[in-house]
Amino acid sequence: GTLTFEAACSDEVGDLRIGCAYQLGSGLSSTVQLTGGSRVAPRGSRRPSIVASHDRFARIALDLRQSADLRRLALYAFSESRTPLRWGGTLIVETFGGARVELPLESLQGGDVAVLMSLYNVRGEFVLRAEIQALNGGVREACRAYGYDRITWLDDRTTVD
């Protein structure tokens, strides 16, 4: 099954996209974010653990069959065009069993990027934590603020893998 994160936002919010920084058990850290078509992680894997896509809303899905190697993850939101967002809408997290957690995004103020939620693998169980923190700077600064400092960056949004 899957664990999905979906940013349900109207067009009034702007061109909101979501992505995540992740760390695997091997120590590999990188990002997956939707800019254009679907993206998967880890890159080059025949069986990806994380898939970013866009149907009606931006979505990140974790393949729970592949997730044992996932140590932690930080989910963030940003503007693809780098224009200011009018924060609003709801982050919807849906579990394999159909349970839903809804996190309103209206409380975010300012900032170029926002860290919405973090996920930790604690003895084989995922623990979710609402973060809801808007930050100035780019995706790189948001990732560094949450301890993803071993990622190599090409620019403030693109990793070197």
C-alpha positions in Angstrom: 0.0 0.0 0.0 0.9 3.7 0.1 1.0 6.6 2.5 0.1 9.7 0.5 0.5 13.4 1.1 -1.6 15.7 -1.0 -1.7 19.5 -1.0 -5.4 20.4 -1.7 -5.1 24.1 -2.7 -7.1 26.4 -5.0 -5.6 28.4 -7.8 -5.7 31.4 -5.6 -2.8 30.0 -3.5 -0.6 30.1 -6.6 1.5 27.5 -8.2 2.2 25.5 -5.0 4.2 22.3 -5.4 5.3 19.9 -2.7 8.5 17.9 -2.3 10.4 16.1 0.3 13.9 15.7 1.6 14.6 12.2 2.7 17.3 10.0 4.3 17.7 6.3 3.7 19.2 3.8 6.1 22.3 3.8 3.9 22.8 7.5 4.8 21.8 8.6 1.3 20.0 12.0 1.4 18.3 13.8 -1.4 15.0 15.4 -2.5 12.0 14.5 -4.6 9.8 17.3 -5.9 7.4 17.8 -8.6 8.5 20.3 -11.2 7.2 19.0 -14.6 6.5 15.3 -14.8 6.5 12.6 -12.1 9.7 12.2 -10.0 10.9 9.1 -8.1 13.4 8.3 -5.4 15.9 7.0 -5.1 17.0 7.9 -8.6 17.8 5.0 -10.8 15.9 2.5 -8.6 13.7 0.0 -10.4 11.4 0.0 -7.3 11.1 3.6 -6.1 10.2 4.3 -2.5 8.9 7.8 -3.1 6.9 9.1 -6.1 6.0 12.8 -6.7 3.1 13.4 -9.1 0.3 15.8 -9.9 -3.3 14.8 -10.6 -5.8 17.3 -9.4 -3.4 18.4 -6.6 0.3 17.9 -6.0 1.0 14.5 -4.3 3.9 12.6 -2.7 3.3 8.9 -2.2 5.5 6.5 -0.2 5.5 2.8 -1.3 5.1 1.1 2.1 6.7 -2.2 0.7 9.8 -0.2 0.0 9.8 2.0 3.1 11.7 -0.1 5.6 14.9 1.6 4.4 13.4 5.1 4.9 14.9 6.7 8.0 13.3 10.2 7.9 11.5 12.6 5.6 10.6 16.3 5.6 7.7 17.4 3.4 7.9 21.0 2.1 5.9 23.3 -0.2 7.2 25.9 -2.6 6.3 28.0 -5.6 7.5 26.5 -8.9 7.7 30.0 -10.5 9.3 31.5 -7.4 6.4 33.9 -6.9 5.0 34.5 -3.4 2.3 32.1 -2.4 -1.0 33.0 -0.6 -0.8 30.2 1.9 -4.1 28.3 2.1 -5.7 25.0 1.5 -5.1 21.7 3.3 -2.4 19.1 3.4 -4.2 15.7 3.4 -2.3 12.6 4.6 -3.9 9.3 3.9 -2.8 6.0 5.3 -3.0 2.6 3.7 -5.8 1.7 6.0 -7.8 4.8 4.9 -7.3 7.0 7.9 -6.9 10.7 7.1 -5.0 13.5 8.8 -5.9 17.0 7.6 -3.5 19.9 8.2 -4.8 23.4 7.4 -2.2 25.7 5.7 -3.9 29.0 6.4 -1.8 29.7 9.5 1.4 30.0 7.4 2.6 33.5 7.1 5.1 34.8 4.6 8.2 32.8 3.6 9.3 31.5 0.3 9.1 27.8 1.3 7.3 26.0 4.1 8.1 22.8 5.9 4.7 21.2 6.4 5.3 17.8 8.0 8.1 15.5 9.1 8.1 11.7 9.2 10.5 9.5 11.3 11.0 5.8 11.2 11.1 4.8 14.9 11.7 1.0 15.3 9.8 0.2 12.1 6.9 2.5 12.8 6.3 5.8 11.1 5.8 8.9 13.3 4.3 12.0 11.7 4.8 15.4 13.1 3.1 18.6 11.9 5.7 21.3 11.4 3.9 24.2 9.6 6.9 26.5 9.4 7.3 29.1 6.7 11.0 30.0 6.0 12.7 32.6 3.8 15.1 31.3 1.2 14.8 28.3 -1.0 14.3 24.6 -0.7 18.0 24.2 0.1 17.7 26.4 3.2 14.5 24.6 4.3 16.3 21.3 4.0 19.3 22.5 5.9 17.1 23.9 8.7 15.7 20.4 9.2 19.1 18.7 9.3 19.5 17.6 5.7 23.0 19.1 5.4 24.6 16.2 3.6 22.8 17.0 0.3 24.9 18.4 -2.5 23.1 21.3 -4.3 23.4 22.6 -7.9 21.3 25.7 -7.0 18.8 26.6 -4.3 16.3 24.0 -5.5 18.2 21.3 -7.5 20.2 18.5 -6.0 23.3 16.9 -7.5 22.7 13.1 -7.5 
